[in-house]
């Protein structure tokens, strides 16, 4: 989505919320916002993987993931307002406001090493949340997986989707091949979903990248080889946003390769998280951590 190198209002400090207990081993806790859930709680997991969905999607796109990763990894799903169980909450169309709320919501879940995986819009959210956590001197991800989204300092190609008519936006969805035809053909359902999709597009297309220090964690950029929306060079450009290891991986598939290439993608993610954990353990033994 469209972005520029202009400034952006700084994120407010994400202070702790002591009234929110740690969710270790729990899918949630009474009274807390429904931002984070763990469909398969794993109290003994060594690392958590937070998954951020793409525009128009909800946490359910990742519900199959826990069964495909080892017991050492707990998959945590980010549920944004305006979809699924939060359908009747207004979707957020401004990234700074969304990141501020997310920063408070995830804090109780950061009691062990964790990674972020974000696809398309989710990649942008995950990146800015990682920067906000650093600014707040909160725990930071050990690895950031950014999928199917150009580096944040770049402008993406194509029209501004949030300004399209409903029919034009539906056509664009068909072209991206990420929404089942039966869903697109359901007029009543799309009447419910389009406002959230439009807000998501606006969130991305009005984003302004504020230059800052690169992240300390490793970054893996991922994309589909047949993706018409994001070029390999645009993914490679994520390299400038980390002081840690950088890797680019192109997988078979289009913009929504994360579904068609799911097993291969998860093997790659688990492999990188495992490598990071062993590296941290090695540094701890050497006294350099």
Order of alpha helices (4+ residues) and beta strands (2+ residues): beta-beta-beta-alpha-beta-alpha-beta-alpha-alpha-alpha-beta-alpha-beta-alpha-alpha
